[in-house]
Amino acid sequence: MLKQLQTFIAVYETRNFSQAAEQLFISQPTVSTQIKQLEADLETSLFTRNGRQTIQPTVSGNLLYQQAQKLLETWIATKVAIQTTSETAPIPCRIGASHTTSSLILPGLLTQLAPLSQQFKFEITLANSADILTQMTQHHLDFGLVEKPLVTDHLDRLAFGQDELVHAGQLTSPLWLLREPNSGVRHYTNAYLKAQNIQPTQTMIIHSNQLIADLLAQGIGQTIISKHVLALNVPTVNLGPNYQRQFFMLTPTTVKPALVGIQAKISSYLQNWA
């Protein structure tokens, strides 16, 4: 039953049997079979099929999704409680951070969490803000640190701190160093280029703020970037209040009981971060 519920959640969130199969590392026929078994057990349809690819949840499907998440969270909490009682493996705690927050916030935060490493197994993932949101909604991360005001069901946001973006580097260089399209910085970069009517003739897309900062420090290219990650020798131009942005912590609406204490510790640190 647990596997069927996990498969159902994957289909519900992707709205696609093939994508759910890829996410779960099983075959598409297996996904279809498990959904049919679940529908037979519940004596109801969970999805309406509109053609080969498009599916939509029924009223029963929407209700099951809400309850299935609670059931799986209860199971995980029970499993963790049993493991903790038997003094086995430490409790997993998966934290995702955007590239900017990883540079500015993670070092201090992980210093605070390091003494708890015997009790918790911390796993840190770096990705752009949109990918962090996706991994949160797919339950691959427990907490996320981003710099975009992303909103979705079943996730809460805690606003903290601020960042300031600047125009940095060799400002006459034809080469623009750009983050990937789904990153928070790229959103602001596109807005700046449009406002200034700039169409770069040379671009380099780099999935790392730190690598971009290192190139700028060597006198290569120009970009829009957080001023806090730059070396002192990099020329900058302030862009005003429209390029100041808020940081956010993403958490599930219902946090795993074993991680409530960690959530409070992270929240406390972030609210005092400046």
C-alpha positions as CSV (number, residue, x, y, z in Angstrom):
1,M,0.0,0.0,0.0
2,L,2.8,2.4,0.8
3,K,4.4,1.9,-2.6
4,Q,1.0,2.5,-4.3
5,L,0.5,5.7,-2.3
6,Q,4.1,6.9,-3.3
7,T,3.3,6.2,-6.9
8,F,-0.1,7.9,-6.7
9,I,1.6,11.1,-5.2
10,A,4.2,11.1,-8.0
11,V,1.5,10.8,-10.7
12,Y,-0.6,13.5,-9.0
13,E,2.3,15.9,-8.8
14,T,3.6,15.3,-12.3
15,R,0.2,14.8,-14.0
16,N,2.0,12.2,-16.2
17,F,2.5,8.5,-15.8
18,S,5.8,8.4,-17.7
19,Q,7.3,11.3,-15.7
20,A,6.2,9.6,-12.5
21,A,7.9,6.4,-13.6
22,E,11.1,8.2,-14.3
23,Q,11.0,10.0,-10.9
24,L,10.4,6.6,-9.1
25,F,12.8,4.6,-11.2
26,I,10.2,2.1,-12.2
27,S,8.5,1.3,-15.5
28,Q,5.4,3.1,-16.8
29,P,3.3,-0.1,-16.9
30,T,4.2,-0.6,-13.2
31,V,2.9,2.9,-12.4
32,S,-0.3,2.2,-14.4
33,T,-0.8,-1.2,-12.6
34,Q,-0.3,0.3,-9.1
35,I,-2.8,3.2,-9.8
36,K,-5.4,0.7,-11.1
37,Q,-4.9,-1.5,-8.0
38,L,-5.4,1.6,-5.8
39,E,-8.5,2.6,-7.7
40,A,-9.9,-1.0,-7.3
41,D,-9.2,-1.0,-3.6
42,L,-10.9,2.4,-3.1
43,E,-13.7,1.6,-5.6
44,T,-13.3,5.0,-7.3
45,S,-11.5,6.7,-10.1
46,L,-8.5,8.9,-9.0
47,F,-7.7,10.4,-12.4
48,T,-9.5,11.3,-15.6
49,R,-7.5,10.5,-18.8
50,N,-7.7,13.2,-21.5
51,G,-5.8,11.5,-24.3
52,R,-2.5,9.6,-23.9
53,Q,-0.5,12.2,-22.0
54,T,-2.9,14.6,-20.1
55,I,-4.5,13.5,-16.9
56,Q,-6.3,15.4,-14.2
57,P,-7.2,14.3,-10.6
58,T,-10.8,13.6,-9.7
59,V,-12.4,14.9,-6.5
60,S,-11.5,11.6,-4.9
61,G,-7.9,12.0,-6.2
62,N,-7.6,15.4,-4.6
63,L,-8.9,14.1,-1.3
64,L,-6.5,11.1,-1.4
65,Y,-3.5,13.3,-2.1
66,Q,-4.1,15.3,1.1
67,Q,-4.6,12.1,3.1
68,A,-1.8,10.2,1.4
69,Q,0.8,12.9,2.4
70,K,-0.3,12.7,6.0
71,L,-0.2,8.9,6.0
72,L,3.3,8.8,4.5
73,E,4.5,11.5,7.0
74,T,3.1,9.5,9.8
75,W,4.9,6.4,8.5
76,I,8.2,8.2,8.2
77,A,7.8,9.7,11.7
78,T,7.0,6.2,13.1
79,K,10.0,4.7,11.3
80,V,12.3,7.5,12.6
81,A,11.0,7.1,16.1
82,I,11.7,3.3,16.0
83,Q,15.2,3.9,14.6
84,T,15.9,6.5,17.2
85,T,14.7,4.2,20.0
86,S,17.0,1.5,18.8
87,E,19.9,3.9,18.5
88,T,20.5,3.2,14.8
89,A,21.3,5.6,12.0
90,P,21.0,9.3,12.5
91,I,17.9,11.1,11.3
92,P,18.2,12.4,7.7
93,C,17.9,16.2,7.3
94,R,18.1,17.4,3.7
95,I,18.7,21.1,3.1
96,G,18.6,22.8,-0.3
97,A,20.1,26.2,-1.0
98,S,20.3,28.5,-4.0
99,H,23.8,29.5,-5.1
100,T,23.6,32.9,-3.5
101,T,22.2,31.7,-0.1
102,S,24.8,28.9,-0.1
103,S,27.6,31.5,-0.3
104,L,26.1,34.0,2.2
105,I,24.1,31.9,4.7
106,L,25.2,28.3,4.7
107,P,28.6,28.6,6.2
108,G,27.3,30.2,9.4
109,L,24.2,28.0,9.5
110,L,26.1,24.8,9.1
111,T,28.5,25.9,11.9
112,Q,25.4,26.1,14.1
113,L,24.1,22.7,13.0
114,A,27.5,20.9,13.1
115,P,27.3,19.9,16.8
116,L,24.1,18.0,16.0
117,S,25.7,15.8,13.4
118,Q,25.7,12.7,15.7
119,Q,21.9,12.9,15.9
120,F,21.2,14.1,12.4
121,K,22.6,13.2,9.0
122,F,22.7,16.5,7.1
123,E,22.7,16.4,3.3
124,I,23.2,19.7,1.5
125,T,22.0,20.3,-2.1
126,L,22.9,23.4,-4.2
127,A,20.6,24.4,-7.1
128,N,18.8,27.4,-8.4
129,S,15.7,28.6,-6.7
130,A,13.2,27.0,-9.1
131,D,14.9,23.6,-8.8
132,I,14.9,23.9,-5.0
133,L,11.1,24.5,-5.1
134,T,10.6,21.5,-7.4
135,Q,12.6,19.2,-5.0
136,M,10.7,20.5,-2.1
137,T,7.3,19.7,-3.7
138,Q,8.6,16.3,-4.6
139,H,9.6,15.6,-1.0
140,H,13.3,15.3,-1.9
141,L,14.3,18.1,0.5
142,D,13.2,19.0,4.0
143,F,14.1,22.7,4.0
144,G,15.0,25.2,1.2
145,L,16.8,28.5,1.2
146,V,16.0,30.7,-1.9
147,E,15.9,34.3,-3.0
148,K,12.7,34.2,-5.1
149,P,9.2,34.7,-3.6
150,L,8.1,31.2,-4.8
151,V,4.6,30.1,-3.8
152,T,3.0,26.7,-4.0
153,D,0.6,24.5,-2.1
154,H,1.8,22.6,1.0
155,L,4.9,24.8,1.5
156,D,5.3,27.7,3.9
157,R,7.7,30.7,3.5
158,L,9.7,32.5,6.1
159,A,11.2,35.8,4.9
160,F,14.6,36.9,6.3
161,G,17.5,39.1,5.5
162,Q,18.1,41.0,2.2
163,D,20.5,40.9,-0.7
164,E,21.6,43.6,-3.0
165,L,22.4,43.0,-6.7
166,V,24.9,45.2,-8.5
167,H,26.2,45.6,-12.0
168,A,29.7,44.2,-11.7
169,G,32.9,43.5,-13.7
170,Q,34.5,45.1,-16.8
171,L,31.5,47.3,-17.7
172,T,32.8,47.8,-21.3
173,S,33.3,44.1,-22.0
174,P,31.1,42.6,-24.7
175,L,31.0,39.3,-22.7
176,W,28.0,38.9,-20.3
177,L,28.3,36.1,-17.7
178,L,24.7,34.8,-17.2
179,R,23.1,32.4,-14.8
180,E,20.8,29.7,-16.1
181,P,17.2,30.8,-17.0
182,N,15.5,29.5,-13.9
183,S,17.8,31.2,-11.4
184,G,16.7,34.2,-9.3
185,V,19.7,36.3,-10.5
186,R,18.9,35.6,-14.2
187,H,15.4,37.0,-13.6
188,Y,16.9,40.3,-12.5
189,T,19.5,40.2,-15.2
190,N,16.9,39.9,-17.9
191,A,15.0,42.8,-16.4
192,Y,18.1,45.0,-16.4
193,L,19.1,44.1,-19.9
194,K,15.6,44.9,-21.1
195,A,15.4,48.2,-19.2
196,Q,18.8,49.3,-20.6
197,N,18.0,48.0,-24.1
198,I,21.1,45.8,-24.1
199,Q,21.3,42.8,-26.3
200,P,24.6,41.1,-25.5
201,T,26.6,39.9,-28.5
202,Q,28.6,37.5,-26.4
203,T,27.3,35.4,-23.5
204,M,28.5,32.6,-21.3
205,I,25.9,30.7,-19.2
206,I,27.3,29.5,-15.9
207,H,25.4,27.5,-13.2
208,S,27.5,28.9,-10.3
209,N,27.6,32.3,-8.7
210,Q,31.1,31.5,-7.2
211,L,32.6,30.7,-10.6
212,I,31.1,33.9,-12.1
213,A,32.6,35.9,-9.1
214,D,36.0,34.3,-9.7
215,L,35.9,35.2,-13.4
216,L,35.0,38.8,-12.6
217,A,37.9,38.9,-10.1
218,Q,40.2,38.0,-13.0
219,G,38.8,40.8,-15.1
220,I,36.7,38.6,-17.4
221,G,33.2,39.8,-18.4
222,Q,30.4,41.6,-16.7
223,T,27.1,40.6,-15.0
224,I,24.4,41.3,-12.5
225,I,25.3,39.6,-9.2
226,S,25.1,39.8,-5.4
227,K,27.6,42.3,-4.2
228,H,28.3,40.2,-1.1
229,V,30.0,37.4,-3.2
230,L,32.4,39.7,-5.0
231,A,36.1,40.3,-4.4
232,L,37.1,43.8,-3.4
233,N,38.9,44.5,-6.7
234,V,35.8,44.0,-8.8
235,P,34.2,47.3,-10.1
236,T,30.5,47.6,-9.2
237,V,27.6,50.0,-10.0
238,N,24.7,50.2,-7.5
239,L,21.3,49.6,-9.2
240,G,18.9,51.0,-6.6
241,P,16.0,49.5,-4.5
242,N,14.5,47.6,-7.4
243,Y,17.5,45.3,-7.3
244,Q,17.3,44.5,-3.6
245,R,15.7,41.2,-2.9
246,Q,14.4,39.1,0.1
247,F,15.6,35.7,1.1
248,F,13.1,33.0,2.0
249,M,13.2,29.7,3.9
250,L,10.8,27.1,2.4
251,T,9.4,24.4,4.7
252,P,6.6,21.8,4.4
253,T,3.3,23.0,5.9
254,T,3.6,19.9,8.1
255,V,7.2,19.3,9.1
256,K,8.3,15.8,10.1
257,P,8.1,15.5,13.9
258,A,11.8,14.5,14.1
259,L,12.8,17.7,12.4
260,V,10.7,20.2,14.3
261,G,13.6,21.1,16.6
262,I,15.9,21.6,13.6
263,Q,13.3,23.8,11.9
264,A,13.2,26.0,15.0
265,K,17.0,26.2,15.2
266,I,17.3,27.1,11.5
267,S,14.5,29.7,11.8
268,S,16.1,31.3,14.8
269,Y,19.4,31.6,13.0
270,L,17.9,33.1,9.9
271,Q,15.8,35.7,11.7
272,N,18.9,37.0,13.3
273,W,21.0,36.9,10.1
274,A,22.0,40.2,8.6
